[in-house]
Amino acid sequence: MCPEEPGKSIDFLPRTPAMIAAALALLCAIAYLPALNNGFISDDYVILSRASGSGAELSDLFRMVPERFRITTYLAFGVLKSLFGYHAAAFYCFTILLHFANSVLMWKLLGCVTGSLRVAVLGAMIFAVGQSPQEGVMWLAAMNEELLTLFVQATLLLWLRKRYPWSAAACVGAFFSKEPAAVILLLLPLTEFAARRRFVVRHQILYIAVPAVVLGLVFFLSLSNNALVQSGLYGLGGRALLVWLNSLHRLMFPWGYLAVLLWFIVRRGVWPAGAGAGLVWMTAALLPYIFLTYQNHVPSRHMYLASIGFAWALAEIVREIRVEKLRSVFVAALIVMNVGYLWIVKDRQYEQRAAPTSRLIQQLAGRPPEPVLVEAFPLNPWVAKETARLLPGWDPQMIRVNEPRENCPACLILIWDPLSEQYLGRTSKLFDVYDTPPVPRRFREQTR
């Protein structure tokens, strides 16, 4: 069994398992509550469409790259769709629950690795309110990062508890969540060494190594069909080092740097060894993502697994800040400011990302089904078409996107205006009259 400190006073932190779980649940809920009314965003509609297909269509995902590595996401979408229909709030409740589950697993995993309940609870609390990986929670299509992290942590925790077959089963779940699951081969020896100060090569490592090798072979043999690679979004190159370093900086800023500064000011003894292990975790977990070509840092969703290491390192450093009031103020400020940033800044960004589809749904909701031509739509045309599934009587075939007007002279025309984040309505090609949404019903009366 993993060592813990059940009887040790841990300052302001919750002390019993029930209190710890309740505190983590509360932090996760408060931090991500604003996401509940954001609606579906961009690729959410694509996954919904695929997950709602027939069994034969779902089996096709195994032949699609990289979708064959994201099967757990499609299963989750399919189950949620069958239970709750197209109610996005239920999907966000699920991602928040996944985040809570990952926070609990982190508490348990760090308890095993460090033997310190203080570090385990503090690290899990920091992770629960972390804003760096927020896209993994606040964008439904990115739940694959949460599922990957869930299975990776379960793999490591079960391994440390010597439940090797179950660890291997969790590892397979990670491999079907996202291809960066191969990073388990780096994180497993790291966590075992941090927990036991040694790594013993056991024959049970084959349980992990064999599926990892199979995953690697499948990945490399399918590179020629990988849409992300063939489109140029990912590729080998020297800029990967810049992406790596910049991403590490973005994870550390500002709380990591501030904690190190406070440790230097009030330090006692040597640098905490656990902080180094956490930083190695953070560095290793980013490796599979740094070969992107479209920006100089990895997206926030790709920081989700790496944030486990950051929260671990930060908890180790904060524990060594021996001035109790200073430590308490630091943790309280981190929680309040991160939650405030998620509510005030990040939630608005997700509302903007959802605006092209949410405004389209608002436009169509008050109208009888009819042909519609959407112009200047900024996303994949498939996304606009799939919004019809959320409206009774509407069908994706009724919505045309960014086509010549001559193709549909009788269509209602809606033109996306990114400045106002609204659709400008045009009744037909015979009129040159525009309105800003919500488009009144009189538009239909004018065309008659």
C-alpha positions as CSV (number, residue, x, y, z in Angstrom):
1,M,0.0,0.0,0.0
2,C,1.0,3.6,-0.5
3,P,2.2,5.6,2.5
4,E,0.2,8.6,3.8
5,E,0.1,10.8,6.8
6,P,-3.4,10.5,8.1
7,G,-2.7,11.9,11.6
8,K,-0.5,14.8,10.6
9,S,-1.7,18.4,10.9
10,I,-1.7,20.1,7.5
11,D,-2.5,23.7,8.4
12,F,-5.4,25.1,6.5
13,L,-5.9,22.1,4.3
14,P,-8.8,19.5,4.7
15,R,-7.7,16.6,6.8
16,T,-10.1,13.6,6.3
17,P,-10.7,11.8,3.0
18,A,-14.3,13.0,2.9
19,M,-13.3,16.6,3.5
20,I,-10.6,16.4,0.9
21,A,-12.9,14.9,-1.7
22,A,-15.6,17.5,-0.9
23,A,-13.0,20.4,-1.1
24,L,-11.8,19.1,-4.5
25,A,-15.3,18.8,-5.8
26,L,-16.2,22.3,-4.7
27,L,-13.1,23.8,-6.3
28,C,-13.7,22.0,-9.6
29,A,-17.3,23.1,-9.6
30,I,-16.7,26.7,-8.7
31,A,-13.8,27.1,-11.2
32,Y,-15.6,25.7,-14.2
33,L,-19.2,26.6,-13.5
34,P,-19.3,29.3,-16.2
35,A,-18.8,26.7,-18.9
36,L,-22.3,25.2,-18.4
37,N,-24.1,27.7,-20.6
38,N,-21.5,28.0,-23.4
39,G,-23.1,25.5,-25.8
40,F,-21.3,23.4,-28.3
41,I,-18.2,24.8,-30.0
42,S,-16.7,24.1,-33.4
43,D,-15.5,20.5,-33.6
44,D,-18.0,19.4,-30.9
45,Y,-20.6,19.2,-33.7
46,V,-18.3,17.0,-35.8
47,I,-17.8,14.6,-33.0
48,L,-21.5,14.6,-32.2
49,S,-22.3,13.7,-35.8
50,R,-19.8,10.9,-35.9
51,A,-20.8,9.5,-32.5
52,S,-24.5,9.5,-33.5
53,G,-23.8,7.4,-36.6
54,S,-24.5,3.7,-37.1
55,G,-22.3,0.9,-35.9
56,A,-20.7,0.6,-39.3
57,E,-20.0,4.4,-39.3
58,L,-18.4,4.2,-35.9
59,S,-16.3,1.3,-36.9
60,D,-14.9,3.5,-39.7
61,L,-13.2,5.6,-37.0
62,F,-10.7,2.8,-36.5
63,R,-9.6,3.4,-40.1
64,M,-9.4,7.2,-39.7
65,V,-6.2,8.9,-38.4
66,P,-5.9,10.3,-35.8
67,E,-9.5,9.4,-34.8
68,R,-8.5,5.8,-34.2
69,F,-6.6,7.0,-31.2
70,R,-9.6,9.0,-29.7
71,I,-12.1,6.2,-29.4
72,T,-12.9,6.9,-25.8
73,T,-14.0,10.5,-26.7
74,Y,-16.4,9.2,-29.3
75,L,-17.8,6.6,-26.8
76,A,-18.3,9.4,-24.2
77,F,-20.1,11.6,-26.7
78,G,-22.2,8.7,-27.9
79,V,-23.3,7.8,-24.4
80,L,-24.0,11.4,-23.4
81,K,-25.9,12.0,-26.6
82,S,-28.1,9.0,-25.9
83,L,-28.8,10.0,-22.4
84,F,-29.2,13.8,-22.7
85,G,-29.7,14.6,-26.3
86,Y,-28.2,17.8,-27.5
87,H,-28.1,19.5,-24.1
88,A,-24.6,20.9,-23.9
89,A,-24.8,21.6,-20.2
90,A,-24.9,17.8,-19.5
91,F,-21.7,17.4,-21.5
92,Y,-20.0,20.1,-19.6
93,C,-21.1,18.5,-16.3
94,F,-19.3,15.4,-17.5
95,T,-16.1,17.2,-18.3
96,I,-16.1,18.9,-14.9
97,L,-16.7,15.4,-13.3
98,L,-13.7,14.1,-15.3
99,H,-11.6,17.0,-14.0
100,F,-12.8,16.2,-10.4
101,A,-11.8,12.5,-11.0
102,N,-8.4,13.6,-12.2
103,S,-8.0,15.8,-9.1
104,V,-8.9,12.9,-6.8
105,L,-6.5,10.5,-8.7
106,M,-3.7,13.1,-8.4
107,W,-4.3,13.3,-4.6
108,K,-4.0,9.5,-4.4
109,L,-1.1,9.3,-6.8
110,L,1.0,12.0,-5.0
111,G,0.1,10.4,-1.7
112,C,1.8,7.2,-3.0
113,V,4.7,8.9,-4.6
114,T,5.6,11.5,-1.9
115,G,4.3,9.9,1.2
116,S,3.1,13.4,2.2
117,L,-0.6,14.1,2.6
118,R,0.1,17.8,2.6
119,V,1.8,17.7,-0.8
120,A,-0.9,15.4,-2.2
121,V,-3.8,17.5,-1.1
122,L,-2.2,20.9,-1.9
123,G,-1.1,19.6,-5.4
124,A,-4.6,18.3,-6.2
125,M,-6.2,21.6,-5.1
126,I,-3.8,23.6,-7.3
127,F,-4.5,21.3,-10.2
128,A,-8.3,21.6,-9.6
129,V,-8.3,25.4,-10.1
130,G,-5.5,25.6,-12.7
131,Q,-6.2,27.8,-15.6
132,S,-3.4,26.8,-17.9
133,P,-5.1,23.5,-19.0
134,Q,-8.6,25.0,-19.0
135,E,-9.3,24.1,-22.6
136,G,-9.4,20.5,-21.7
137,V,-12.4,21.2,-19.5
138,M,-14.1,24.1,-21.3
139,W,-14.0,22.7,-24.8
140,L,-15.9,19.4,-25.1
141,A,-13.9,18.2,-28.1
142,A,-10.8,18.4,-26.0
143,M,-12.1,16.0,-23.4
144,N,-9.6,13.5,-24.9
145,E,-7.0,15.2,-22.8
146,E,-8.9,14.6,-19.6
147,L,-9.6,11.0,-20.6
148,L,-5.9,10.5,-21.4
149,T,-4.8,11.9,-18.1
150,L,-7.4,9.8,-16.2
151,F,-6.1,6.6,-17.7
152,V,-2.4,7.6,-17.3
153,Q,-2.8,8.4,-13.6
154,A,-4.8,5.2,-13.1
155,T,-2.0,3.2,-14.8
156,L,0.7,4.7,-12.6
157,L,-1.3,4.4,-9.4
158,L,-2.3,0.8,-10.0
159,W,1.4,0.0,-10.9
160,L,2.6,1.5,-7.6
161,R,0.1,-0.6,-5.8
162,K,1.4,-3.7,-7.6
163,R,-1.9,-4.3,-9.4
164,Y,-0.1,-4.9,-12.7
165,P,-2.9,-6.5,-14.8
166,W,-5.3,-3.7,-13.9
167,S,-2.5,-1.2,-14.6
168,A,-2.1,-2.6,-18.1
169,A,-5.9,-2.4,-18.7
170,A,-5.8,1.3,-17.8
171,C,-2.8,1.7,-20.0
172,V,-4.8,0.3,-23.0
173,G,-7.5,2.9,-22.1
174,A,-4.9,5.6,-22.4
175,F,-3.8,4.4,-25.8
176,F,-7.3,4.6,-27.1
177,S,-7.7,8.1,-25.6
178,K,-4.9,9.9,-27.5
179,E,-1.6,9.0,-29.1
180,P,0.6,10.9,-26.5
181,A,-0.3,8.1,-24.1
182,A,3.2,6.7,-25.1
183,V,4.6,9.1,-22.6
184,I,3.6,6.5,-19.9
185,L,7.0,4.9,-20.7
186,L,8.7,8.0,-19.3
187,L,6.3,8.8,-16.5
188,L,6.2,5.2,-15.0
189,P,10.0,5.0,-14.1
190,L,9.8,8.6,-12.9
191,T,7.0,8.0,-10.5
192,E,8.4,4.7,-9.3
193,F,11.8,6.2,-8.7
194,A,10.3,9.2,-6.9
195,A,8.3,6.8,-4.7
196,R,10.9,4.2,-3.9
197,R,14.2,5.9,-4.8
198,R,14.9,3.0,-7.2
199,F,13.4,1.4,-10.3
200,V,13.2,-2.3,-10.5
201,V,12.8,-3.9,-13.9
202,R,10.0,-6.5,-13.5
203,H,8.7,-8.9,-16.1
204,Q,5.3,-7.1,-15.6
205,I,6.7,-4.2,-17.6
206,L,5.8,-6.2,-20.7
207,Y,2.2,-5.5,-19.8
208,I,2.9,-1.8,-20.6
209,A,5.7,-2.1,-23.1
210,V,3.9,-4.4,-25.6
211,P,0.8,-2.2,-26.1
212,A,3.1,0.8,-26.2
213,V,5.2,-0.8,-29.0
214,V,2.0,-1.7,-30.9
215,L,0.7,1.9,-30.5
216,G,4.0,3.2,-31.8
217,L,4.0,1.0,-34.8
218,V,0.4,1.8,-35.7
219,F,1.1,5.5,-35.3
220,F,4.2,5.5,-37.5
221,L,2.7,3.2,-40.2
222,S,-0.3,5.5,-40.5
223,L,1.7,8.8,-40.7
224,S,1.0,9.0,-44.5
225,N,-2.8,9.1,-43.7
226,N,-2.5,11.3,-40.6
227,A,-4.5,14.5,-41.4
228,L,-2.6,16.5,-38.8
229,V,0.8,15.6,-40.2
230,Q,-0.1,15.7,-43.9
231,S,-1.7,19.2,-43.5
232,G,1.5,20.5,-42.1
233,L,0.1,21.3,-38.6
234,Y,2.7,19.0,-37.1
235,G,6.2,18.2,-38.3
236,L,9.8,17.7,-37.2
237,G,12.0,20.8,-37.0
238,G,14.2,22.9,-34.8
239,R,11.4,25.1,-33.7
240,A,10.1,22.3,-31.5
241,L,12.7,23.4,-28.9
242,L,11.3,27.0,-28.9
243,V,7.7,25.6,-28.6
244,W,8.9,23.4,-25.7
245,L,10.6,26.2,-23.7
246,N,7.8,28.7,-24.4
247,S,5.2,26.2,-23.2
248,L,7.1,25.5,-20.0
249,H,7.3,29.2,-19.4
250,R,3.6,29.6,-19.9
251,L,2.9,26.8,-17.4
252,M,5.2,28.3,-14.8
253,F,4.0,31.9,-15.2
254,P,3.3,33.5,-12.8
255,W,2.8,31.2,-9.8
256,G,5.8,28.9,-10.4
257,Y,8.2,31.9,-10.5
258,L,6.5,33.6,-7.6
259,A,6.8,30.4,-5.4
260,V,10.5,30.0,-6.2
261,L,11.1,33.6,-5.3
262,L,9.3,33.2,-2.0
263,W,11.2,30.0,-1.3
264,F,14.5,31.9,-1.8
265,I,13.4,34.6,0.5
266,V,12.3,32.4,3.5
267,R,14.0,29.2,2.6
268,R,15.1,26.5,5.0
269,G,17.3,23.7,4.0
270,V,17.8,22.2,0.6
271,W,15.7,22.5,-2.5
272,P,12.8,20.0,-2.3
273,A,13.6,16.9,-4.4
274,G,9.9,16.3,-5.2
275,A,9.8,19.6,-7.0
276,G,12.4,18.4,-9.4
277,A,10.4,15.2,-10.1
278,G,7.3,17.3,-10.7
279,L,9.2,19.5,-13.2
280,V,10.6,16.4,-15.0
281,W,7.0,15.2,-15.3
282,M,5.9,18.5,-16.7
283,T,8.8,18.6,-19.2
284,A,8.2,15.0,-20.3
285,A,4.4,15.3,-20.7
286,L,4.8,18.2,-23.1
287,L,7.2,16.3,-25.4
288,P,4.6,14.7,-27.7
289,Y,3.0,18.0,-28.5
290,I,5.9,20.3,-29.2
291,F,6.2,19.5,-32.9
292,L,3.3,21.7,-33.9
293,T,4.0,24.4,-36.6
294,Y,1.1,26.8,-36.3
295,Q,2.1,28.7,-33.2
296,N,5.1,29.0,-30.8
297,H,3.5,27.2,-27.8
298,V,1.2,24.2,-27.3
299,P,-2.5,25.0,-26.9
300,S,-3.8,25.0,-23.4
301,R,-5.6,21.7,-23.8
302,H,-2.3,20.0,-24.4
303,M,-1.0,21.3,-21.1
304,Y,-3.6,19.2,-19.1
305,L,-1.3,16.2,-18.4
306,A,1.7,18.4,-17.9
307,S,-0.2,20.5,-15.3
308,I,-0.1,17.4,-13.0
309,G,3.7,17.8,-12.8
310,F,3.4,21.6,-12.4
311,A,1.0,21.3,-9.5
312,W,3.2,18.6,-7.9
313,A,6.3,20.8,-8.1
314,L,4.4,23.9,-6.9
315,A,3.0,22.0,-3.9
316,E,6.5,20.8,-2.9
317,I,7.9,24.3,-3.1
318,V,5.0,25.9,-1.2
319,R,5.3,23.3,1.6
320,E,8.9,24.6,2.1
321,I,7.7,28.1,2.6
322,R,8.0,27.9,6.4
323,V,6.1,31.1,7.2
324,E,2.6,29.7,7.6
325,K,0.7,32.9,7.0
326,L,2.7,33.6,3.8
327,R,2.0,30.0,2.6
328,S,-1.8,30.4,3.3
329,V,-1.9,33.8,1.6
330,F,-0.1,32.4,-1.5
331,V,-2.5,29.4,-1.8
332,A,-5.6,31.6,-1.2
333,A,-4.4,34.2,-3.8
334,L,-3.7,31.4,-6.3
335,I,-7.2,29.9,-6.0
336,V,-9.0,33.3,-6.1
337,M,-7.1,34.7,-9.0
338,N,-7.2,31.5,-11.1
339,V,-11.0,31.2,-10.6
340,G,-11.5,34.8,-11.3
341,Y,-9.4,34.6,-14.5
342,L,-11.5,31.6,-15.6
343,W,-14.8,33.4,-14.9
344,I,-13.9,36.8,-16.3
345,V,-11.4,36.2,-19.2
346,K,-11.5,32.6,-20.4
347,D,-15.3,32.1,-20.3
348,R,-15.7,35.1,-22.5
349,Q,-13.2,33.6,-25.0
350,Y,-15.2,30.4,-25.2
351,E,-18.4,32.4,-25.7
352,Q,-16.7,34.1,-28.7
353,R,-15.6,30.8,-30.1
354,A,-19.2,29.5,-29.9
355,A,-20.8,32.6,-31.3
356,P,-20.9,31.6,-35.0
357,T,-22.9,28.5,-34.1
358,S,-24.9,29.7,-31.1
359,R,-26.0,32.8,-33.0
360,L,-27.0,30.7,-36.0
361,I,-29.1,28.5,-33.8
362,Q,-30.8,31.6,-32.3
363,Q,-31.5,32.8,-35.9
364,L,-33.1,29.5,-37.0
365,A,-34.9,28.7,-33.8
366,G,-37.8,31.1,-34.4
367,R,-38.3,30.1,-38.1
368,P,-40.0,27.3,-39.9
369,P,-37.5,25.0,-41.6
370,E,-36.5,26.4,-45.0
371,P,-33.3,26.6,-47.2
372,V,-30.7,28.9,-45.7
373,L,-27.4,30.1,-47.2
374,V,-24.8,31.1,-44.5
375,E,-22.1,33.4,-45.8
376,A,-18.7,34.3,-44.3
377,F,-19.0,31.4,-41.9
378,P,-15.6,31.2,-40.2
379,L,-15.5,27.5,-39.4
380,N,-15.8,24.1,-41.2
381,P,-19.0,24.2,-43.2
382,W,-19.9,20.8,-41.7
383,V,-20.1,22.6,-38.3
384,A,-22.8,25.0,-39.6
385,K,-24.8,22.2,-41.1
386,E,-24.7,20.1,-37.9
387,T,-26.3,22.9,-35.9
388,A,-29.6,22.0,-37.6
389,R,-29.7,18.8,-35.5
390,L,-30.4,20.9,-32.4
391,L,-33.6,22.4,-33.9
392,P,-36.9,20.5,-34.3
393,G,-37.8,20.0,-38.0
394,W,-34.5,21.2,-39.4
395,D,-32.1,19.1,-41.4
396,P,-28.4,19.6,-42.2
397,Q,-29.2,19.5,-45.9
398,M,-31.3,22.7,-45.5
399,I,-28.2,24.7,-44.6
400,R,-25.7,25.8,-47.3
401,V,-22.4,27.4,-46.4
402,N,-20.3,29.8,-48.3
403,E,-21.8,28.8,-51.7
404,P,-22.6,31.2,-54.6
405,R,-26.0,32.8,-54.2
406,E,-27.0,31.6,-57.7
407,N,-27.0,28.0,-56.3
408,C,-30.0,28.9,-54.0
409,P,-31.9,32.0,-55.2
410,A,-34.8,31.3,-52.8
411,C,-32.6,30.9,-49.7
412,L,-32.7,33.0,-46.7
413,I,-29.2,34.6,-46.5
414,L,-27.4,35.0,-43.2
415,I,-24.0,36.8,-43.3
416,W,-21.7,36.4,-40.3
417,D,-20.2,39.7,-39.1
418,P,-17.2,39.0,-36.8
419,L,-17.2,42.5,-35.4
420,S,-20.7,42.5,-33.9
421,E,-20.6,38.7,-33.5
422,Q,-24.0,38.6,-35.1
423,Y,-25.6,37.5,-38.4
424,L,-26.8,40.1,-40.8
425,G,-30.0,38.9,-42.5
426,R,-30.9,39.3,-46.1
427,T,-34.3,38.0,-47.3
428,S,-33.5,37.3,-50.9
429,K,-31.5,38.5,-53.9
430,L,-34.3,40.8,-54.9
431,F,-33.8,43.0,-51.8
432,D,-30.8,44.7,-50.5
433,V,-32.1,45.3,-47.0
434,Y,-30.1,44.1,-44.0
435,D,-30.9,43.7,-40.3
436,T,-28.9,42.8,-37.3
437,P,-30.1,39.8,-35.3
438,P,-32.3,38.7,-33.9
439,V,-33.9,39.0,-37.4
440,P,-37.5,39.9,-36.9
441,R,-40.3,37.8,-38.4
442,R,-41.2,40.7,-40.6
443,F,-38.3,39.7,-42.9
444,R,-40.3,36.7,-44.0
445,E,-43.4,38.8,-44.5
446,Q,-41.5,41.2,-46.7
447,T,-40.4,38.5,-49.0
448,R,-43.9,37.3,-49.5
